[in-house]
Amino acid sequence: MTNDIYGKKIVASVLALSMVFGFAVAPNSEVFEVNNNIVASAEDLVYEDFEYKILDDDTVEITKYIGSDDISVIIPSEIDGKKVTSIGKEAFGYCESLENIKIPDSITFIDKCAFVYCTGLTSIEIPNSVSFIEKWAFVNCQNLTNINIDENNKTYSSKDGVLYNKDKTKLICCPEGKEKVEIPSSVVSIEYYAFCGCENLESVTIPNSVVSIENGAFSGCKNLISIEIPNSVVSIGDDAFYNCTSLKSIEIPDSVVSIGNAAFYYCSSLTSIEIPDSVVSIGDYAFRNCLDLKNIQLPNSLKTIGANAFTDTRWLKNKQRESPFVIVNGILIDGTACESDVVIPDTVVSINKNAFGNCRTITNIKIPSSVTSIGNDAFELCKNLENINVDENNENYSSKDGILYNKENTKLVCCPAGTKLTSIAIPDTVVSIKNNAFSFCENLENVEIPNSVISIADSAFSFCENLQSIQIPDSVTSIK
């Protein structure tokens, strides 16, 4: 797993997942990169211990604190007759000795990472003038226990040092130094990454008012042993409990409909979980690397199970010992234990994304007439797979020369990576070549694309190392 350094340890891990596995982690969240070498731009001016710049509205943004190891700092409300309204990105970043800061009531905006790695900061007072606090403003302030909002602030509020919107319907940010939190009954949603990186958090009480636990809400809460989700919660977002390595038990109520991507990824102490009948979808990597997870109860209501949802769990390994085909509700979720010539059972309706991913032991595969859908990259990196053959009675898919097409032969879905073919002439019925269609076809030297083709999707010919010639016809309007 990639270990690029980003502003928050847990966000670093989540970003690494997206890089390695190519899925969108926390699609509605904001992820940032922290620059460890903060350099003032040519536009920055200097006033006492501050670098600043003039904004378009003729007010001032503090861009960097340049004082030397000060414990207490007072931000000026005015510089050269211009009002100071903004604390910029990383302005106080890495001021580890900073314990107290006075924010004037001229400030309206606090940017992301404004106080990143202010590890000496235990409490901060936000004046009533502040109308926007970016995500991650207090990231890696590991000893911060209180974010206190002036009671006259019209946008934000606080209770017991936790940051909320004004009417306390959204829990926005719990400071990382907190050990225990009782969420008020007015809260409807726990916002994106609200408790992210709260490694000291041991106990949190969630009221019945909460409907959604958003992306990354509790990611990286490494001391959280158990949590009770109330039966008001409908959705558990992407990465919601990612890397909660001490989490041993969690009860998912029958109000929950969906469990997001990587929701419980790397909850390595989790041993059992029961998914209620209300759940219809489980996202990609949802329980991946839950190394001790051996008991999983899956309901008949499940319609979608994401790629690698249970990879590297004891449950999946036990299932593979029973059969090389791991099938849930007609969904073939894993076939990586298969060998040689594979005939998929006719009980299978859907082949999951990446179901055979990186399986080097299969050479030929037969898809039955029962299959109605095949997920993206179902056969990715199967480098010894020579042929994909589809039952002629299948109403959704077809094959020719071991290559997978849709039924009408208008979409070329997948040429197996281990094909012995060195030259391929695509049929003139084909309109689109799907993403990764020829990926890793290392024997392929020549491809003839007909004038019928309009689009060539992402990475269609990636890693075709011996491909010598390919002519793209004038009909193609889109290459991604």
ROVEX-77994 format. One record per residue (C-alpha): x negated, y negated, z; residue in one letter; residue number from 1. Coordinates in Angstrom, 2 decimals. Last residue first. Layout:
% residues N
TIGU      c1      c2      c3 r   k
TIGU       X       Y       Z A NUM
...
% end
This chain:
% residues 480
TIGU      c1      c2      c3 r   k
TIGU    9.97   -8.32  -22.80 K 480
TIGU   10.28   -8.27  -26.58 I 479
TIGU   13.51   -9.72  -27.99 S 478
TIGU   14.57  -10.56  -31.54 T 477
TIGU   13.45   -7.41  -33.35 V 476
TIGU   14.97   -7.21  -36.86 S 475
TIGU   11.74   -8.47  -38.43 D 474
TIGU   10.15   -5.09  -37.76 P 473
TIGU    7.43   -4.44  -35.17 I 472
TIGU    4.66   -2.31  -36.64 Q 471
TIGU    2.72   -0.09  -34.28 I 470
TIGU   -0.78    1.21  -34.71 S 469
TIGU   -3.53    2.71  -32.60 Q 468
TIGU   -1.76    3.95  -29.49 L 467
TIGU   -4.40    5.91  -27.60 N 466
TIGU   -3.96    4.22  -24.22 E 465
TIGU   -0.18    4.16  -24.22 C 464
TIGU   -0.38    2.51  -20.79 F 463
TIGU    2.71    0.34  -21.34 S 462
TIGU    4.77    0.98  -24.46 F 461
TIGU    8.25   -0.04  -23.22 A 460
TIGU    6.79   -2.16  -20.43 S 459
TIGU    9.94   -4.31  -20.30 D 458
TIGU   12.44   -3.86  -23.13 A 457
TIGU   12.12   -3.82  -26.92 I 456
TIGU   15.19   -5.35  -28.54 S 455
TIGU   16.75   -5.50  -32.01 I 454
TIGU   15.88   -2.13  -33.53 V 453
TIGU   17.73   -1.30  -36.78 S 452
TIGU   14.73   -2.24  -38.91 N 451
TIGU   13.03    1.00  -37.85 P 450
TIGU   10.09    1.32  -35.44 I 449
TIGU    7.37    3.72  -36.55 E 448
TIGU    5.04    4.67  -33.72 V 447
TIGU    1.44    5.86  -34.06 N 446
TIGU   -1.18    7.23  -31.67 E 445
TIGU    0.75    8.82  -28.79 L 444
TIGU   -1.23   11.29  -26.73 N 443
TIGU   -1.32    8.97  -23.69 E 442
TIGU    2.43    8.55  -23.41 C 441
TIGU    2.00    6.62  -20.14 F 440
TIGU    5.13    4.47  -20.68 S 439
TIGU    7.03    5.34  -23.84 F 438
TIGU   10.51    4.29  -22.63 A 437
TIGU    9.17    2.12  -19.81 N 436
TIGU   12.13   -0.25  -20.31 N 435
TIGU   14.57    0.80  -23.02 K 434
TIGU   14.05    0.70  -26.78 I 433
TIGU   17.14   -0.88  -28.33 S 432
TIGU   19.09   -0.61  -31.58 V 431
TIGU   18.35    3.00  -32.54 V 430
TIGU   20.33    4.44  -35.44 T 429
TIGU   17.28    4.24  -37.70 D 428
TIGU   15.66    7.13  -35.83 P 427
TIGU   12.26    6.37  -34.26 I 426
TIGU    9.37    7.87  -36.22 A 425
TIGU    6.87    9.26  -33.74 I 424
TIGU    3.21   10.14  -34.23 S 423
TIGU    0.91   11.89  -31.77 T 422
TIGU    3.55   14.24  -30.42 L 421
TIGU    2.35   16.47  -27.61 K 420
TIGU    4.65   14.67  -25.18 T 419
TIGU    3.29   14.49  -21.63 G 418
TIGU    4.71   11.07  -20.83 A 417
TIGU    8.23   12.08  -21.80 P 416
TIGU    9.85    9.72  -24.34 C 415
TIGU   12.66    8.02  -22.48 C 414
TIGU   15.80    5.99  -23.12 V 413
TIGU   15.91    5.29  -26.84 L 412
TIGU   19.25    3.52  -27.19 K 411
TIGU   21.47    3.67  -30.29 T 410
TIGU   21.36    7.47  -30.48 N 409
TIGU   25.15    7.57  -30.00 E 408
TIGU   24.84    9.88  -26.99 K 407
TIGU   22.10    7.86  -25.30 N 406
TIGU   18.60    8.97  -26.15 Y 405
TIGU   15.97   11.24  -24.52 L 404
TIGU   12.99   12.51  -26.54 I 403
TIGU   12.20   16.23  -26.80 G 402
TIGU   12.21   16.19  -30.61 D 401
TIGU   15.74   14.79  -30.47 K 400
TIGU   17.86   14.41  -27.36 S 399
TIGU   21.39   13.38  -26.45 S 398
TIGU   23.15   11.59  -23.61 Y 397
TIGU   26.62   10.49  -22.52 N 396
TIGU   29.08   13.15  -23.67 E 395
TIGU   26.85   16.15  -22.95 N 394
TIGU   28.03   19.03  -25.12 N 393
TIGU   24.69   19.28  -26.95 E 392
TIGU   22.93   19.99  -23.66 D 391
TIGU   20.02   17.57  -23.38 V 390
TIGU   16.35   18.46  -23.80 N 389
TIGU   13.54   16.42  -22.28 I 388
TIGU   10.23   17.75  -23.58 N 387
TIGU    6.52   17.52  -22.79 E 386
TIGU    6.42   16.72  -19.07 L 385
TIGU    2.77   16.99  -18.04 N 384
TIGU    2.35   13.32  -17.16 K 383
TIGU    5.56   13.02  -15.16 C 382
TIGU    4.57    9.41  -14.45 L 381
TIGU    8.18    8.18  -14.56 E 380
TIGU   10.84   10.83  -15.15 F 379
TIGU   13.83    9.05  -13.54 A 378
TIGU   12.30    5.71  -14.53 D 377
TIGU   15.70    4.03  -14.58 N 376
TIGU   18.58    6.19  -13.40 G 375
TIGU   20.33    8.83  -15.47 I 374
TIGU   24.12    8.79  -15.65 S 373
TIGU   26.91   11.11  -16.81 T 372
TIGU   25.30   14.51  -16.22 V 371
TIGU   27.78   17.41  -16.51 S 370
TIGU   26.58   18.49  -19.96 S 369
TIGU   23.35   19.79  -18.49 P 368
TIGU   19.85   18.26  -18.72 I 367
TIGU   17.05   20.69  -19.54 K 366
TIGU   13.51   19.81  -18.50 I 365
TIGU   10.15   20.92  -19.83 N 364
TIGU    6.62   20.72  -18.43 T 363
TIGU    7.07   20.13  -14.69 I 362
TIGU    4.16   20.19  -12.23 T 361
TIGU    2.94   16.57  -12.40 R 360
TIGU    5.94   15.06  -10.57 C 359
TIGU    5.09   11.36  -10.41 N 358
TIGU    8.75   10.35  -10.32 G 357
TIGU   11.20   13.23  -10.68 F 356
TIGU   14.13   11.40   -9.06 A 355
TIGU   12.64    7.99   -9.95 N 354
TIGU   16.11    6.51  -10.27 K 353
TIGU   18.68    9.14   -9.51 N 352
TIGU   20.08   11.79  -11.81 I 351
TIGU   23.89   11.67  -11.74 S 350
TIGU   26.59   14.29  -12.20 V 349
TIGU   24.68   17.33  -10.97 V 348
TIGU   26.75   20.46  -10.31 T 347
TIGU   25.57   21.73  -13.70 D 346
TIGU   22.22   22.59  -12.16 P 345
TIGU   19.12   21.01  -13.78 I 344
TIGU   17.06   23.54  -15.70 V 343
TIGU   13.35   22.97  -15.15 V 342
TIGU   10.53   24.68  -17.01 D 341
TIGU    7.26   24.32  -15.06 S 340
TIGU    7.72   23.33  -11.41 E 339
TIGU   10.22   21.46   -9.25 C 338
TIGU    9.30   19.94   -5.85 A 337
TIGU    9.67   16.42   -7.26 T 336
TIGU   13.36   16.91   -7.96 G 335
TIGU   14.85   14.30   -5.66 D 334
TIGU   18.09   12.34   -5.48 I 333
TIGU   20.17   14.52   -7.78 L 332
TIGU   23.57   12.93   -7.15 I 331
TIGU   26.51   15.37   -7.18 G 330
TIGU   27.53   14.41   -3.65 N 329
TIGU   23.95   14.85   -2.43 V 328
TIGU   21.51   17.02   -4.39 I 327
TIGU   17.92   17.83   -3.46 V 326
TIGU   16.74   20.17   -6.22 F 325
TIGU   13.57   22.10   -5.35 P 324
TIGU   15.74   24.09   -2.92 S 323
TIGU   15.61   25.08    0.77 E 322
TIGU   12.00   23.99    1.22 R 321
TIGU   12.84   20.73   -0.53 Q 320
TIGU   15.60   20.09    2.02 K 319
TIGU   13.11   20.49    4.87 N 318
TIGU   10.77   17.97    3.23 K 317
TIGU   13.65   15.57    2.73 L 316
TIGU   14.69   15.70    6.39 W 315
TIGU   11.10   15.38    7.60 R 314
TIGU   10.99   11.99    5.95 T 313
TIGU    8.38   10.89    3.42 D 312
TIGU   10.91    9.92    0.75 T 311
TIGU   14.47    9.41    2.04 F 310
TIGU   15.70    6.49   -0.11 A 309
TIGU   13.15    7.20   -2.83 N 308
TIGU   15.38    5.54   -5.40 A 307
TIGU   18.74    4.38   -4.11 G 306
TIGU   21.77    6.46   -3.20 I 305
TIGU   25.05    5.35   -4.77 T 304
TIGU   28.53    6.86   -4.43 K 303
TIGU   28.46    7.91   -0.78 L 302
TIGU   31.98    8.63    0.53 S 301
TIGU   31.21   12.31    1.06 N 300
TIGU   29.21   11.32    4.14 P 299
TIGU   25.50   11.88    4.85 L 298
TIGU   24.36   13.20    8.22 Q 297
TIGU   20.62   12.90    8.63 I 296
TIGU   18.53   14.89   11.10 N 295
TIGU   14.79   15.09   10.52 K 294
TIGU   13.59   11.51   10.76 L 293
TIGU   10.12   11.78   12.25 D 292
TIGU    8.26   10.10    9.37 L 291
TIGU   10.74    7.35    8.67 C 290
TIGU    8.43    6.60    5.75 N 289
TIGU   11.35    5.83    3.43 R 288
TIGU   14.70    5.30    5.09 F 287
TIGU   16.20    2.67    2.76 A 286
TIGU   13.57    3.09    0.04 Y 285
TIGU   16.11    1.99   -2.58 D 284
TIGU   19.53    1.13   -1.21 G 283
TIGU   22.29    3.23    0.36 I 282
TIGU   25.79    2.76   -1.03 S 281
TIGU   29.35    3.83   -0.19 V 280
TIGU   29.26    3.65    3.61 V 279
TIGU   32.67    3.91    5.29 S 278
TIGU   32.31    7.64    5.95 D 277
TIGU   29.63    6.96    8.57 P 276
TIGU   25.88    7.56    8.13 I 275
TIGU   24.55    9.48   11.11 E 274
TIGU   20.91    9.03   12.01 I 273
TIGU   18.24   11.14   13.61 S 272
TIGU   14.58   10.98   14.60 T 271
TIGU   13.65    7.29   14.31 L 270
TIGU   10.11    6.75   15.61 S 269
TIGU    8.62    5.87   12.19 S 268
TIGU   11.05    3.12   11.36 C 267
TIGU    8.87    2.67    8.30 Y 266
TIGU   11.64    1.55    5.96 Y 265
TIGU   14.92    1.11    7.83 F 264
TIGU   16.62   -1.39    5.48 A 263
TIGU   14.17   -0.67    2.66 A 262
TIGU   16.86   -1.66    0.15 N 261
TIGU   20.22   -2.37    1.76 G 260
TIGU   22.78   -0.29    3.64 I 259
TIGU   26.33   -0.84    2.40 S 258
TIGU   29.89   -0.41    3.66 V 257
TIGU   29.46   -0.77    7.43 V 256
TIGU   32.70   -0.78    9.43 S 255
TIGU   32.20    2.84   10.49 D 254
TIGU   29.46    1.79   12.88 P 253
TIGU   25.77    2.63   12.37 I 252
TIGU   24.29    3.84   15.62 E 251
TIGU   20.61    3.23   16.10 I 250
TIGU   18.09    5.27   18.00 S 249
TIGU   14.34    5.53   18.25 K 248
TIGU   13.17    2.11   17.08 L 247
TIGU    9.52    1.86   18.10 S 246
TIGU    8.18    1.31   14.56 T 245
TIGU   10.60   -1.44   13.60 C 244
TIGU    8.75   -1.66   10.28 N 243
TIGU   11.79   -2.75    8.25 Y 242
TIGU   14.91   -3.23   10.34 F 241
TIGU   16.84   -5.51    7.94 A 240
TIGU   14.49   -4.85    5.00 D 239
TIGU   17.42   -5.39    2.60 D 238
TIGU   20.67   -6.23    4.35 G 237
TIGU   23.00   -4.25    6.61 I 236
TIGU   26.56   -4.94    5.51 S 235
TIGU   30.04   -4.82    7.06 V 234
TIGU   29.32   -5.53   10.74 V 233
TIGU   32.45   -5.78   12.91 S 232
TIGU   31.91   -2.32   14.40 N 231
TIGU   29.07   -3.65   16.53 P 230
TIGU   25.43   -2.65   15.88 I 229
TIGU   23.78   -1.39   19.02 E 228
TIGU   20.00   -1.63   19.08 I 227
TIGU   17.32    0.66   20.39 S 226
TIGU   13.57    0.65   20.93 I 225
TIGU   12.63   -2.86   19.77 L 224
TIGU    8.93   -3.21   20.51 N 223
TIGU    7.84   -3.44   16.87 K 222
TIGU   10.30   -6.10   15.80 C 221
TIGU    8.65   -6.20   12.36 G 220
TIGU   11.83   -6.70   10.40 S 219
TIGU   14.82   -7.69   12.54 F 218
TIGU   16.74   -9.90   10.06 A 217
TIGU   14.76   -8.83    7.02 G 216
TIGU   17.72   -9.37    4.71 N 215
TIGU   20.95  -10.31    6.45 E 214
TIGU   22.88   -8.62    9.24 I 213
TIGU   26.46   -9.39    8.30 S 212
TIGU   29.82   -9.48   10.07 V 211
TIGU   28.87  -10.61   13.58 V 210
TIGU   31.88  -11.46   15.78 S 209
TIGU   31.66   -8.18   17.67 N 208
TIGU   28.61   -9.48   19.56 P 207
TIGU   24.97   -8.42   19.05 I 206
TIGU   22.91   -8.04   22.22 T 205
TIGU   19.14   -7.98   21.73 V 204
TIGU   16.52   -6.24   23.84 S 203
TIGU   12.81   -5.54   23.54 E 202
TIGU   11.55   -8.47   21.46 L 201
TIGU    7.81   -8.93   21.94 N 200
TIGU    6.99   -8.26   18.29 E 199
TIGU    9.35  -10.93   17.04 C 198
TIGU    7.89  -10.65   13.53 G 197
TIGU   11.18  -11.32   11.77 C 196
TIGU   13.97  -12.20   14.20 F 195
TIGU   15.87  -14.50   11.78 A 194
TIGU   14.39  -12.88    8.67 Y 193
TIGU   17.43  -13.91    6.62 Y 192
TIGU   20.31  -14.93    8.83 E 191
TIGU   22.22  -13.09   11.54 I 190
TIGU   25.77  -13.79   10.47 S 189
TIGU   29.10  -14.44   12.18 V 188
TIGU   27.89  -16.00   15.45 V 187
TIGU   30.56  -17.49   17.75 S 186
TIGU   30.21  -14.60   20.21 S 185
TIGU   26.80  -15.83   21.38 P 184
TIGU   23.70  -13.66   20.72 I 183
TIGU   22.01  -12.41   23.86 E 182
TIGU   18.26  -12.40   23.33 V 181
TIGU   15.40  -10.74   25.21 K 180
TIGU   11.64  -10.75   24.75 E 179
TIGU   11.18  -14.06   22.91 K 178
TIGU    7.67  -15.07   21.80 G 177
TIGU    8.51  -15.00   18.09 E 176
TIGU   11.03  -17.79   18.19 P 175
TIGU   14.48  -16.61   17.04 C 174
TIGU   15.52  -18.33   13.86 C 173
TIGU   18.73  -18.96   11.93 I 172
TIGU   21.59  -17.43   13.91 L 171
TIGU   24.62  -18.55   11.92 K 170
TIGU   28.07  -19.30   13.34 T 169
TIGU   26.58  -21.53   16.03 K 168
TIGU   28.65  -24.59   15.08 D 167
TIGU   25.56  -26.68   14.36 K 166
TIGU   23.44  -23.99   12.71 N 165
TIGU   21.43  -21.89   15.13 Y 164
TIGU   17.87  -21.90   16.55 L 163
TIGU   17.09  -19.86   19.68 V 162
TIGU   15.65  -21.59   22.77 G 161
TIGU   18.32  -20.39   25.17 D 160
TIGU   20.90  -21.94   22.88 K 159
TIGU   20.09  -24.23   20.01 S 158
TIGU   21.90  -26.48   17.57 S 157
TIGU   21.44  -27.64   14.01 Y 156
TIGU   23.05  -29.91   11.42 T 155
TIGU   24.58  -32.86   13.29 K 154
TIGU   21.83  -33.27   15.92 N 153
TIGU   23.33  -34.98   18.97 N 152
TIGU   22.45  -32.09   21.30 E 151
TIGU   18.76  -32.44   20.42 D 150
TIGU   17.52  -29.03   19.31 I 149
TIGU   15.19  -26.89   21.42 N 148
TIGU   13.09  -24.18   19.80 I 147
TIGU   11.87  -22.15   22.75 N 146
TIGU    9.70  -19.07   23.16 T 145
TIGU    6.72  -19.85   20.93 L 144
TIGU    3.84  -17.58   21.86 N 143
TIGU    3.42  -15.91   18.47 Q 142
TIGU    3.78  -19.03   16.39 C 141
TIGU    3.25  -16.77   13.39 N 140
TIGU    5.91  -18.54   11.33 V 139
TIGU    7.35  -21.73   12.83 F 138
TIGU    8.58  -23.42    9.63 A 137
TIGU    9.23  -19.99    8.11 W 136
TIGU   12.49  -21.01    6.45 K 135
TIGU   12.80  -24.75    5.89 E 134
TIGU   14.29  -27.04    8.52 I 133
TIGU   16.70  -29.61    7.12 F 132
TIGU   18.74  -32.35    8.79 S 131
TIGU   16.30  -33.58   11.45 V 130
TIGU   17.47  -36.90   12.90 S 129
TIGU   18.76  -35.41   16.17 N 128
TIGU   15.22  -34.61   17.34 P 127
TIGU   13.63  -31.12   17.41 I 126
TIGU   11.77  -30.28   20.63 E 125
TIGU    9.17  -27.50   20.51 I 124
TIGU    8.12  -24.91   23.08 S 123
TIGU    5.31  -22.41   23.52 T 122
TIGU    2.75  -23.72   21.03 L 121
TIGU   -0.71  -22.26   21.60 G 120
TIGU   -0.42  -19.94   18.59 T 119
TIGU    0.20  -22.71   16.10 C 118
TIGU   -0.25  -20.10   13.39 Y 117
TIGU    2.13  -21.76   10.92 V 116
TIGU    3.49  -25.09   12.17 F 115
TIGU    4.73  -26.61    8.89 A 114
TIGU    4.92  -23.14    7.35 C 113
TIGU    8.00  -24.15    5.37 K 112
TIGU    8.82  -27.88    5.45 D 111
TIGU   10.38  -29.93    8.25 I 110
TIGU   12.72  -32.66    6.95 F 109
TIGU   14.58  -35.57    8.60 T 108
TIGU   11.86  -37.10   10.76 I 107
TIGU   12.56  -40.70   11.94 S 106
TIGU   13.53  -39.39   15.38 D 105
TIGU    9.87  -38.87   16.20 P 104
TIGU    8.39  -35.37   16.70 I 103
TIGU    6.22  -35.15   19.81 K 102
TIGU    3.96  -32.10   19.84 I 101
TIGU    2.72  -30.08   22.77 N 100
TIGU    0.51  -26.99   22.98 E  99
TIGU   -1.82  -27.38   19.99 L  98
TIGU   -5.01  -25.36   20.49 S  97
TIGU   -4.24  -23.05   17.56 E  96
TIGU   -3.76  -25.82   15.03 C  95
TIGU   -3.73  -23.18   12.29 Y  94
TIGU   -1.13  -24.98   10.17 G  93
TIGU   -0.09  -28.42   11.40 F  92
TIGU    0.81  -29.77    7.96 A  91
TIGU    1.26  -26.25    6.60 E  90
TIGU    3.98  -27.48    4.22 K  89
TIGU    4.89  -31.08    4.97 G  88
TIGU    6.43  -32.83    7.96 I  87
TIGU    8.84  -35.39    6.48 S  86
TIGU   10.49  -38.70    7.30 T  85
TIGU    7.71  -41.09    8.35 V  84
TIGU    9.11  -44.59    7.71 K  83
TIGU    6.91  -47.01    5.78 K  82
TIGU    5.55  -50.18    7.38 G  81
TIGU    1.95  -49.07    7.12 D  80
TIGU    2.78  -45.75    8.75 I  79
TIGU    5.97  -45.31   10.77 E  78
TIGU    7.41  -42.78   13.20 S  77
TIGU    3.96  -41.62   14.25 P  76
TIGU    3.56  -37.93   15.18 I  75
TIGU    2.37  -37.58   18.76 I  74
TIGU   -0.04  -34.70   19.39 V  73
TIGU   -0.97  -32.84   22.58 S  72
TIGU   -3.59  -30.12   22.97 I  71
TIGU   -6.01  -31.67   20.49 D  70
TIGU   -8.56  -29.41   18.84 D  69
TIGU   -9.98  -32.07   16.55 S  68
TIGU   -7.49  -34.19   14.64 G  67
TIGU   -7.00  -33.62   10.92 I  66
TIGU   -3.23  -33.00   10.85 Y  65
TIGU   -2.14  -32.44    7.28 K  64
TIGU    0.60  -33.43    4.84 T  63
TIGU    2.64  -35.91    6.90 I  62
TIGU    5.29  -37.14    4.49 E  61
TIGU    6.00  -40.85    4.24 V  60
TIGU    8.93  -42.83    2.84 T  59
TIGU    9.00  -44.74   -0.44 D  58
TIGU   11.92  -42.65   -1.81 D  57
TIGU    9.55  -40.89   -4.21 D  56
TIGU    7.35  -39.79   -1.33 L  55
TIGU    4.16  -41.48   -0.17 I  54
TIGU    1.50  -39.06    1.02 K  53
TIGU   -0.09  -38.24    4.34 Y  52
TIGU   -3.27  -37.16    6.08 E  51
TIGU   -3.10  -37.60    9.82 F  50
TIGU   -5.56  -38.18   12.65 D  49
TIGU   -5.68  -42.01   12.23 E  48
TIGU   -3.93  -42.72    8.91 Y  47
TIGU   -5.36  -41.08    5.80 V  46
TIGU   -3.98  -40.92    2.26 L  45
TIGU   -3.19  -37.86    0.17 D  44
TIGU   -2.70  -38.26   -3.57 E  43
TIGU   -5.95  -36.50   -4.46 A  42
TIGU   -4.60  -33.42   -2.73 S  41
TIGU   -5.63  -32.44    0.76 A  40
TIGU   -7.08  -28.96    1.10 V  39
TIGU   -5.68  -26.23    3.35 I  38
TIGU   -7.89  -23.18    2.99 N  37
TIGU   -5.76  -20.42    4.51 N  36
TIGU   -3.07  -21.02    1.92 N  35
TIGU    0.09  -19.31    3.07 V  34
TIGU    2.16  -17.62    0.41 E  33
TIGU    5.89  -17.77    0.63 F  32
TIGU    8.91  -15.51    0.57 V  31
TIGU   12.43  -16.89    0.57 E  30
TIGU   15.27  -14.45    0.97 S  29
TIGU   18.08  -13.64   -1.41 N  28
TIGU   16.30  -10.81   -3.20 P  27
TIGU   15.02   -9.19    0.01 A  26
TIGU   12.60   -6.93   -1.75 V  25
TIGU   13.02   -6.70   -5.48 A  24
TIGU   11.65   -3.39   -6.62 F  23
TIGU    8.33   -2.70   -8.32 G  22
TIGU    7.04    0.04   -6.06 F  21
TIGU    3.55   -1.25   -5.36 V  20
TIGU    4.14   -4.99   -5.69 M  19
TIGU    7.55   -4.96   -4.01 S  18
TIGU    6.18   -2.90   -1.16 L  17
TIGU    3.26   -5.27   -0.71 A  16
TIGU    5.67   -8.16   -0.41 L  15
TIGU    7.40   -6.37    2.45 V  14
TIGU    4.08   -5.73    4.16 S  13
TIGU    3.00   -9.35    3.89 A  12
TIGU    6.43  -10.44    5.08 V  11
TIGU    5.79   -8.42    8.23 I  10
TIGU    2.49  -10.12    8.90 K   9
TIGU    3.83  -13.56    8.14 K   8
TIGU    2.02  -16.12    6.09 G   7
TIGU    0.71  -13.77    3.47 Y   6
TIGU   -2.46  -11.74    3.29 I   5
TIGU   -2.36   -9.09    0.59 D   4
TIGU   -2.29   -5.57    2.02 N   3
TIGU   -1.30   -3.41   -0.94 T   2
TIGU    0.00    0.00    0.00 M   1
% end
